[in-house]
Amino acid sequence: MGWQDRITITPGVRSGKPCIKGTRITVYDILEYLAGGMTEAQILADFPDLTAEDIRACLA
C-alpha cells in the first residue's frame, strides 16, 4: 500500500489540503508535529485513529 492509498484531497475538507484518509488531519499537521519534536509514538497516542503507516505516508 503506497502513500496514495492513505492521503486524500477532498475539496471542501480542510480547504482542499492533503489529509490522511478518513480523518481531517492534514499532512501539514503531521509534519508540524514532527518538526516540533513530537515522536511517532506521541502522535499515535494523541490520535488513536492514526497508524504508523499513516505517518510514514506523510513523509513520502
Secondary structure as UniProt FT lines:
FT   HELIX           3..5
FT   STRAND          7..8
FT   TURN            11..12
FT   HELIX           14..16
FT   STRAND          19..20
FT   TURN            21..22
FT   HELIX           27..35
FT   TURN            36..37
FT   HELIX           40..46
FT   TURN            48..49
FT   HELIX           52..59
//
